[in-house]
């Protein structure tokens, strides 16, 4: 359905929906969730995050950390040591988000059997 057929003014879509979609894409991404979960129990260093998040490359971790810091979800602290020590920790906003993510995970775990049954019914009906 095109924007002209939704009944929602284009300005509302551009000023409200698009930023919301952008935020959800950012915080709902596979790597962002991994970082938020890994950093949930206090300050964590880059190498600890790298070890905790299976499959993430150093470059992707760096990009994800920068984006989360830019969005105000992570606080980066650099200590003037040799070599430099850098730690990341969740902001209050990210801690609130983590609670929401935990609720979503709980919902997914409770409804996993229902979803599996629905998929099986759908696939069986599609095969006929």
N, C-alpha and C positions, 0 to 999 in steps of 0.2 A: 504494500500500500504506500503510495507516495505521500509526502508531507501535506500536499494540498487536499488529500482525502481523509486526513486523520481528525480534522476538526480542531486541532491544536495549532494556534498561531505559530508561524515559523520562528518568530522572535523568542517565544517560550522554549521551543526545542533547542535553539542555539544557546540561550543564556542559562537554561536550567538542565536540560537533559544531557547535552554534550559534556559539560564539566563533570556531571555525576558519572557518566559513562567512563570518562577519562580516569577519574579517581578509582572507580571500581576495577577497571582494567589494571591499574597500577597495583592496588593492594591485593587484588585477587589473583595476581600472577603467580605462577608456580615458584619462582625464585623469591619473590617478595614474601610469600607466606613462609617459606623456609627460613629466611633471615629473621622474620618477626618471631617465629617459634624458637629459633636457636638463640636469639638475644633476649628472650623473655625472663631469664633468671639472673639478670645482672649484666654488668659490663662484660663484653666479649671482644677478643682480638680477631683480626682478619684471619689468621691461620686457624683459629678455633672454628670460625664460621665456615671456612673452606673445608675443614674436616667433617663438620656436622651436617653439611648439605650435600648429599650424594649427587654426583653428576654435574655439579656446577663448575664452570671454568673460572680461572682467576679473573679474566676479563669480564665475564658476566656478573661475577660477584662484585667487582669494582663498580660496574655500571648500576647494578641494583642498589648498592649502598649509597651511591651518589644521589640516585633518584629518591630513595627513602629519606635521606637527609634533607634534600631540597624540599620535599613535601612535609617536612616537620615531624616525621615519624621516628627518625633516629637522631641521636645526638652523638657527634664525633668529638672525641677528646684526644688531643695530641700532647704527649708528655715530652718535655725537652731533655731527652736522654739520648745516649749513643749506644746502639742504634735507636732511632725514634720509636716510641711506644705509642700505638694508636688503639683506642678502645671505642666500641660502639655500644650504646644502650638505648632502650626504648624511651620515647618521650611519654608523657601522660596520655597524649592523644593515641599513641600506638598501644599503650596498655589497655585503653578502653576498646580499641579495635580488636585486640587479642581476645578479649572476653566475647566479642561478637563472633569471631572466628571459631572459638571453642564451642559456642552454641551451634554454629553451623555444622561443625564436625560431629557433635552429639546428635543432631538431627539426621545427618547422613548415616551414622552408625545405626540409629534406631530404625531407619526406613530402608536400609540396604536390602533386606529380604523382600520388602514390598516392591521395590524397584526391580529386583531380579525377576520376581513373578510377573510384573507388568511387561517387562522386556520379553520374557518367554511367551506370554500370551500374544503380544504384538507380532513377534517373529513367526509364531505358529499360524496366525491369521494371515500374515503376508505370504507365507509359503503355499497357501491353498489356492 
